[in-house]
Every structure is written in structure tokens, then in C-alpha cells.
Amino acid sequence: MINFYNNLELNLFDTIFIFCLSTTFIYLIMTSASYLTFGGLVLILGAWFVFKGEIFVATFTYLIADTMWVINAIISNDIQGAAFISVGMALGIGATYKMQIGKFAKNIKV
């Protein structure tokens, strides 16, 4: 993970994006935002990693956001929602493992 940040090349768009996201995080921490707000911001960060082509880092980021959504579902006594999110997380972990060991098809054909 540290090597990823050392090798990351940032252009002007990336710098502006990181600045805006970090200031939003700081503002939300100071105003006591909910788990859902932080989960949404982490999803935005994950989408940025997908945009940059860092699929494994994006998957890790999405798992952090999903964990926040599970915590919120449990706090709200929505056990069914927590179960569905957990199943999605398990499938995401399985897909990431398959990508890492190279068992996915190399092309997309219908």
C-alpha cells in the first residue's frame, strides 16, 4: 500500500480532487457527520481509484465503505440489510482474490 502512494503520479485534476475531498472530510469530522456520510465519501474515493486504474486499492476502499454501511445497519437494527451488505462484501473479497490469482477471463465478450 505504501509503494502505491510513493509511485502515484498526480496531475492538476487529482490534486484538486484530493484537496476538495480532504477539506470535506475535515469539515464533516468537525460537524459530527454520520457513518453514512463518511461511507459515501469513501465510495467517492474508491471511484477515484477505479478512475486511476488502481482496482485493488479501490476494492480495499470499497470494503472500508461497506464496513461503515454494515455498522450503520446494525445500529439501525436492520439485520437483514447488514446481512445483504455482508454477502456483497464476501462476493467482493472473492472477486478480488480471483483477480489477484489471475482466474478472470482476459477479455469481455458477450
Backbone torsions as a table, in degrees:
resi	resn	phi	psi	omega
1	MET	NA	-39.2	179.7
2	ILE	-67.3	-37.4	177.9
3	ASN	-62.4	-34.6	178.1
4	PHE	-59.8	-46.9	-178.1
5	TYR	-70.4	-29.8	177.6
6	ASN	-70.8	-33.7	-176.7
7	ASN	-94.2	3.1	-176.4
8	LEU	-74.7	124.3	177.6
9	GLU	-101.0	122.1	-176.5
10	LEU	-108.4	131.6	172.3
11	ASN	-98.2	-172.4	-176.7
12	LEU	-63.6	-42.9	178.6
13	PHE	-58.6	-45.6	-179.8
14	ASP	-62.7	-41.0	-180.0
15	THR	-64.7	-43.4	177.9
16	ILE	-64.4	-42.5	179.2
17	PHE	-60.4	-47.3	-179.3
18	ILE	-64.6	-39.4	178.2
19	PHE	-63.2	-46.4	-179.7
20	CYS	-64.4	-42.9	-179.4
21	LEU	-66.7	-40.5	-179.3
22	SER	-69.4	-38.8	176.8
23	THR	-67.5	-33.7	175.4
24	THR	-65.6	-42.5	176.8
25	PHE	-59.2	-46.2	-179.0
26	ILE	-63.1	-42.8	178.8
27	TYR	-61.6	-43.6	-177.7
28	LEU	-69.8	-33.3	176.2
29	ILE	-65.7	-39.5	-179.1
30	MET	-71.8	-24.4	-178.5
31	THR	-102.3	10.6	177.4
32	SER	57.3	62.3	179.6
33	ALA	-75.1	165.6	-177.3
34	SER	-84.9	170.4	175.9
35	TYR	-60.4	-35.9	-177.6
36	LEU	-65.3	-37.7	178.9
37	THR	-65.8	-46.1	177.8
38	PHE	-64.9	-38.7	177.3
39	GLY	-61.2	-40.6	177.5
40	GLY	-64.3	-40.3	178.5
41	LEU	-67.6	-36.2	177.6
42	VAL	-68.4	-33.8	174.2
43	LEU	-63.4	-39.3	175.9
44	ILE	-62.2	-42.3	177.7
45	LEU	-62.6	-40.6	176.9
46	GLY	-62.8	-39.4	177.5
47	ALA	-64.9	-34.9	177.0
48	TRP	-65.0	-40.2	177.9
49	PHE	-64.6	-37.4	175.4
50	VAL	-63.3	-42.9	178.0
51	PHE	-58.8	-37.3	179.2
52	LYS	-79.7	-8.4	178.7
53	GLY	89.8	11.4	-179.8
54	GLU	-97.9	78.8	-172.2
55	ILE	-66.5	-41.9	-177.4
56	PHE	-67.6	-39.4	176.6
57	VAL	-67.0	-38.9	177.8
58	ALA	-63.7	-40.2	178.9
59	THR	-63.9	-41.6	176.9
60	PHE	-62.7	-40.6	178.5
61	THR	-65.4	-41.9	177.8
62	TYR	-63.3	-35.6	178.0
63	LEU	-66.2	-35.0	175.4
64	ILE	-64.2	-44.9	179.3
65	ALA	-63.6	-41.8	178.4
66	ASP	-62.2	-36.5	177.3
67	THR	-62.0	-39.9	176.9
68	MET	-63.4	-38.9	179.3
69	TRP	-68.6	-36.7	176.7
70	VAL	-64.7	-43.4	178.3
71	ILE	-59.3	-43.9	179.3
72	ASN	-65.0	-39.3	178.9
73	ALA	-64.2	-39.2	179.3
74	ILE	-68.6	-41.2	177.8
75	ILE	-62.0	-36.0	-179.3
76	SER	-83.0	4.7	-177.0
77	ASN	59.9	33.6	177.2
78	ASP	-102.3	77.6	-176.1
79	ILE	-66.4	-37.0	178.6
80	GLN	-62.9	-44.0	177.3
81	GLY	-62.7	-42.0	178.1
82	ALA	-62.5	-37.9	179.4
83	ALA	-66.3	-44.3	179.8
84	PHE	-64.5	-42.1	178.1
85	ILE	-63.9	-39.7	179.5
86	SER	-64.7	-38.7	176.3
87	VAL	-63.4	-42.5	176.8
88	GLY	-61.4	-38.7	178.1
89	MET	-65.5	-41.1	179.2
90	ALA	-63.0	-41.6	177.6
91	LEU	-65.6	-37.7	176.9
92	GLY	-64.5	-40.5	177.5
93	ILE	-65.3	-41.4	177.8
94	GLY	-63.3	-41.9	178.4
95	ALA	-65.3	-39.7	178.0
96	THR	-63.2	-41.5	178.4
97	TYR	-63.2	-43.0	178.8
98	LYS	-63.3	-37.0	177.4
99	MET	-65.7	-40.9	-175.7
100	GLN	-66.9	-37.4	-179.4
101	ILE	-89.1	-3.4	173.5
102	GLY	84.1	29.0	-179.3
103	LYS	-93.6	0.4	175.8
104	PHE	-82.8	152.6	176.7
105	ALA	-66.6	148.7	-176.8
106	LYS	-82.2	-15.2	-178.4
107	ASN	-129.3	163.8	179.4
108	ILE	-114.8	103.1	178.8
109	LYS	-126.0	137.5	-179.4
110	VAL	-91.7	NA	NA
